[in-house]
Amino acid sequence: MTFYHQQLIKIRDEVYPDAYVCKRIGEAKRFMDRELECSMSLADIAEEASFSTFHFIRLFKRLYGQTPYQYLIAARIAKAKRLLLSGKTVKDVCFSVGFESTSSFTGLFKKLTGSTPTAFKNKYVKQKSGY
């Protein structure tokens, strides 16, 4: 066992000693990644991990440093960026990453990236064309 591996085990044991719990939380995170475009509640995600909602939130934040909702929004915005850069319209991107309205999508996108989806896409087009 390498020193690096020993340190990882030590950190894991300090953060949360139960490997089964860590595995369940990780599986819930992968569930969120797979189902980004679907409407899901915290209760749905917690149920996937077999925990109560509030216990799940505490465990998730302890392991990942952010709440499940914060993670889900960040993952959706990251996927939205990739889709915008691939040429999709803002409206198509909005619904394909799980938002129910373009206004809420645009507001969160701007809050997290500093620009609207259209401005983000236009900036990329300008950079790509050399202007």
MARMARRO-294014 format. One record per residue (C-alpha): residue number from 1; z negated, y negated, x negated; chain; residue in one letter. Coordinates in pm, 1 decimal, padded with zeros to 6 digits, always signed. Example, Ala and Ser with C-alpha at 12.3 -4.5 7.8 and 13.67 -1.06 7.14 Angstrom:
2
ATOM   k        z        y        x c r
ATOM   1 -00780.0 +00450.0 -01230.0 A a
ATOM   2 -00714.0 +00106.0 -01367.0 A s
This chain:
131
ATOM   k        z        y        x c r
ATOM   1 +00000.0 +00000.0 +00000.0 A m
ATOM   2 +00101.4 -00335.2 -00141.4 A t
ATOM   3 -00122.0 -00639.8 -00162.8 A f
ATOM   4 +00103.2 -00813.4 +00091.5 A y
ATOM   5 +00064.4 -00527.9 +00339.9 A h
ATOM   6 -00313.0 -00527.6 +00290.8 A q
ATOM   7 -00326.2 -00900.5 +00363.2 A q
ATOM   8 -00118.3 -00857.7 +00680.4 A l
ATOM   9 -00353.2 -00588.1 +00804.8 A i
ATOM  10 -00654.5 -00806.6 +00722.1 A k
ATOM  11 -00507.3 -01103.5 +00911.2 A i
ATOM  12 -00413.3 -00884.6 +01208.2 A r
ATOM  13 -00763.7 -00739.7 +01219.4 A d
ATOM  14 -00916.8 -01087.1 +01209.6 A e
ATOM  15 -00690.0 -01224.5 +01482.0 A v
ATOM  16 -00718.9 -00925.5 +01711.2 A y
ATOM  17 -00842.0 -00588.7 +01592.7 A p
ATOM  18 -00694.7 -00372.0 +01867.3 A d
ATOM  19 -00344.7 -00257.7 +01765.1 A a
ATOM  20 -00273.0 -00137.1 +02118.9 A y
ATOM  21 -00340.0 -00484.5 +02258.8 A v
ATOM  22 -00116.7 -00642.0 +01994.2 A c
ATOM  23 +00157.0 -00396.3 +02085.5 A k
ATOM  24 +00128.2 -00474.4 +02458.5 A r
ATOM  25 +00144.4 -00849.3 +02395.0 A i
ATOM  26 +00447.1 -00797.3 +02169.0 A g
ATOM  27 +00617.5 -00594.9 +02441.2 A e
ATOM  28 +00553.3 -00873.9 +02691.5 A a
ATOM  29 +00711.9 -01121.4 +02447.0 A k
ATOM  30 +01017.3 -00896.4 +02415.2 A r
ATOM  31 +01029.6 -00876.2 +02795.7 A f
ATOM  32 +01045.4 -01256.9 +02808.3 A m
ATOM  33 +01322.2 -01256.8 +02547.0 A d
ATOM  34 +01526.4 -01000.3 +02742.2 A r
ATOM  35 +01481.6 -01172.4 +03078.4 A e
ATOM  36 +01516.5 -01539.5 +02978.5 A l
ATOM  37 +01764.6 -01611.0 +03253.0 A e
ATOM  38 +01545.4 -01463.6 +03525.4 A c
ATOM  39 +01284.9 -01650.6 +03719.9 A s
ATOM  40 +00949.1 -01510.8 +03614.3 A m
ATOM  41 +00591.4 -01611.5 +03666.6 A s
ATOM  42 +00300.1 -01572.8 +03430.0 A l
ATOM  43 +00168.2 -01308.9 +03666.8 A a
ATOM  44 +00492.5 -01109.7 +03622.9 A d
ATOM  45 +00470.7 -01129.8 +03244.9 A i
ATOM  46 +00099.1 -01046.0 +03239.0 A a
ATOM  47 +00165.0 -00749.0 +03466.4 A e
ATOM  48 +00429.9 -00628.6 +03221.5 A e
ATOM  49 +00158.0 -00629.2 +02953.0 A a
ATOM  50 -00101.6 -00475.6 +03190.4 A s
ATOM  51 -00346.6 -00767.0 +03163.9 A f
ATOM  52 -00483.5 -01022.0 +03405.0 A s
ATOM  53 -00296.4 -01351.6 +03387.8 A t
ATOM  54 -00570.6 -01553.8 +03220.1 A f
ATOM  55 -00661.5 -01280.7 +02971.9 A h
ATOM  56 -00293.3 -01243.6 +02883.9 A f
ATOM  57 -00258.3 -01619.3 +02823.7 A i
ATOM  58 -00558.9 -01617.3 +02588.9 A r
ATOM  59 -00433.5 -01313.5 +02395.2 A l
ATOM  60 -00077.0 -01442.5 +02370.1 A f
ATOM  61 -00190.9 -01781.6 +02242.0 A k
ATOM  62 -00421.0 -01616.2 +01993.3 A r
ATOM  63 -00137.8 -01403.1 +01853.2 A l
ATOM  64 +00154.2 -01647.9 +01871.1 A y
ATOM  65 -00013.0 -01989.0 +01856.4 A g
ATOM  66 +00132.8 -02107.8 +02186.3 A q
ATOM  67 +00101.6 -02018.1 +02551.5 A t
ATOM  68 +00352.7 -01780.2 +02709.7 A p
ATOM  69 +00498.8 -02072.6 +02906.7 A y
ATOM  70 +00547.1 -02279.9 +02590.4 A q
ATOM  71 +00712.2 -01983.6 +02420.6 A y
ATOM  72 +00940.1 -01916.9 +02718.1 A l
ATOM  73 +01054.6 -02279.1 +02738.4 A i
ATOM  74 +01118.1 -02294.9 +02361.9 A a
ATOM  75 +01315.2 -01968.2 +02373.3 A a
ATOM  76 +01522.5 -02091.9 +02668.0 A r
ATOM  77 +01599.3 -02421.1 +02492.0 A i
ATOM  78 +01697.0 -02236.8 +02171.6 A a
ATOM  79 +01936.2 -02015.7 +02367.9 A k
ATOM  80 +02066.5 -02322.4 +02553.2 A a
ATOM  81 +02151.4 -02486.6 +02219.9 A k
ATOM  82 +02351.4 -02182.7 +02112.5 A r
ATOM  83 +02536.4 -02172.9 +02444.8 A l
ATOM  84 +02611.8 -02546.1 +02435.7 A l
ATOM  85 +02751.3 -02511.0 +02085.4 A l
ATOM  86 +02971.0 -02223.0 +02202.3 A s
ATOM  87 +03144.2 -02460.7 +02444.4 A g
ATOM  88 +02976.7 -02384.4 +02777.2 A k
ATOM  89 +02913.2 -02664.4 +03024.6 A t
ATOM  90 +02566.0 -02808.4 +03071.5 A v
ATOM  91 +02553.1 -02677.1 +03427.9 A k
ATOM  92 +02649.4 -02323.4 +03322.7 A d
ATOM  93 +02398.7 -02326.8 +03038.9 A v
ATOM  94 +02123.5 -02456.5 +03265.1 A c
ATOM  95 +02148.5 -02165.7 +03506.2 A f
ATOM  96 +02220.4 -01902.2 +03242.2 A s
ATOM  97 +01891.0 -01971.6 +03064.0 A v
ATOM  98 +01676.7 -01957.1 +03375.2 A g
ATOM  99 +01638.5 -02316.4 +03492.2 A f
ATOM 100 +01675.9 -02385.1 +03861.5 A e
ATOM 101 +01796.8 -02745.7 +03839.2 A s
ATOM 102 +01999.3 -02941.4 +03589.1 A t
ATOM 103 +01757.9 -03233.6 +03608.1 A s
ATOM 104 +01456.9 -03024.0 +03501.4 A s
ATOM 105 +01667.9 -02859.0 +03230.3 A f
ATOM 106 +01794.5 -03193.7 +03100.5 A t
ATOM 107 +01444.4 -03343.5 +03100.5 A g
ATOM 108 +01288.0 -03054.8 +02908.1 A l
ATOM 109 +01583.3 -03034.0 +02670.8 A f
ATOM 110 +01551.5 -03403.9 +02589.1 A k
ATOM 111 +01173.9 -03379.2 +02552.9 A k
ATOM 112 +01199.9 -03091.5 +02304.5 A l
ATOM 113 +01512.8 -03191.6 +02110.6 A t
ATOM 114 +01521.5 -03568.8 +02139.7 A g
ATOM 115 +01862.2 -03577.5 +02305.3 A s
ATOM 116 +02020.6 -03475.0 +02632.1 A t
ATOM 117 +02225.4 -03153.9 +02641.7 A p
ATOM 118 +02547.4 -03355.6 +02670.3 A t
ATOM 119 +02455.4 -03576.8 +02372.4 A a
ATOM 120 +02357.8 -03267.1 +02172.5 A f
ATOM 121 +02692.0 -03102.2 +02251.8 A k
ATOM 122 +02891.9 -03420.6 +02180.2 A n
ATOM 123 +02716.5 -03466.6 +01845.3 A k
ATOM 124 +02819.2 -03115.8 +01745.1 A y
ATOM 125 +03180.6 -03174.3 +01854.8 A v
ATOM 126 +03192.3 -03495.9 +01648.2 A k
ATOM 127 +03047.5 -03321.1 +01343.8 A q
ATOM 128 +03290.5 -03034.2 +01379.5 A k
ATOM 129 +03593.4 -03264.0 +01409.7 A s
ATOM 130 +03477.1 -03474.6 +01114.9 A g
ATOM 131 +03422.1 -03804.2 +01299.3 A y
